[in-house]
Amino acid sequence: SQAAGTPAKVVASVPNCDITVFSGRQHLPAIVSGGDMFIECALPDSGREIVVRVNLTTNYVVQAYATYMGNGTEQRFAVAGGALWVEIDNGSGCSLPCTGFLHVFRIDLVSGNVTLDLVDRSLAGVESGYVLVADLSGHVFKLDPLTGDSKGQVPPALAGAEEVCGSLWNRSNNYPDNTTSFERLDPAGAVLASFTEPGT
């Protein structure tokens, strides 16, 4: 543990990794998986985004993954099934819903090659052993993280749920009265318990 007032000690640094500016948005939080930490970086010379993999035992950079396409920006990423899953927004000036500019890439962690390009999909996360992606209509689908094969649609009640401590939870902000409601769900989407807290 770090004693109060004791200077922090730098144990590792990632060269050429700028995490301060990402086209006016916050950088994505790091992900720890399999003893490695995955960090979103912007290359200082070009501003292009990459994900850097750092081994937490050796503190060395294991690999860097290119996650850019054209003028696209990285929206989120996840690690599952021996792959880095990245959502890229390639930009568009059309009125929603637009087609052809949202991509979810599956990048093999060993080779760094793109093994799957899902067009008009957004990355919803990783849950219960599946990668979750949404289409332009908001329907969420479960994908096999090893192959990318679809394993069916997620019931609407579970589409926004997060897995925390072995349970599925939905959270909704109630702006009229400045409260937040939570629902604990079973795997079929039935509400097992609910409560509301003040604030958002």
Disulfide bonds with the S-S distance in Angstrom:
Cys17-Cys41 1.88
Cys94-Cys98 1.76
